[in-house]
């Protein structure tokens, strides 16, 4: 399973992503979904130094290759 940005590129730790609000952040960790109902999480470090977890859709990302649904 891979996390894919809407531009078709795989998201990896260290990548810069932009939220739907236009806020830039750097990916620090990716958590795959743990149940069929889960979306997983994308953990980022924001410009102010805050580290936060978000739904992948906040950064226009989705899982490719899910087999649990």
N, C-alpha and C positions, 0 to 999 in steps of 0.2 A: 504494500500500500504506500502511495506517495501523496504528499501534499502539493497541489498544483495551483499556481496563481492563474488568474483569468487570462494572462498573456500566454499561457501554455508552458511556462517554465516551472521546473520543480523548485520548491522553496526549501532552502537549507539553512542550517545554523550559520550566522554571520551575514546573511542577506539583509539588505535594507528593504523595508516594506513601508507602504503608505496606507493609512486607514481611510475609510470612506469620508472621514472628516478632514483629510489632507494632512494628518499628523504623521511625521516620519518616525520610524523605530527600527531597531536592529534585532533580528531573531536570535534568541539565546537558547531556546529549547522548543521541541515539538513533541506533543503528547498525542499518540494515536487514540482513537475512540476505544473505550473499554467495554462498551455494550452496543447493541444495535441502535439504541436510542441516543447514544452519545455523539457529539460532534468533534470530540477531542479538543485540544487547546493549543494555541500558539503563544508562547511566552516571549516577550520582547523587552528590550531596554529602550525606554523613551528618551527623547532629547534632554529632558530635565534630570536624567539619571534614574528615574523610577523604573522598577521591573514589575511587569504586570502580565497576567494571563488573559487571553481573549479567545472568543470563538473565532475560528478561521475565517468566517464570512466577513468579519470586521475589516479584514485586509484583502477581500476579494479572492479568497482561496477556498478550495474544496478538495476532498479526498478522491483520489483515482485508484481504482482497483479494490474497492471494498467488497468483501465477500460475505459479510455478516448481515446484510439486509436482504 
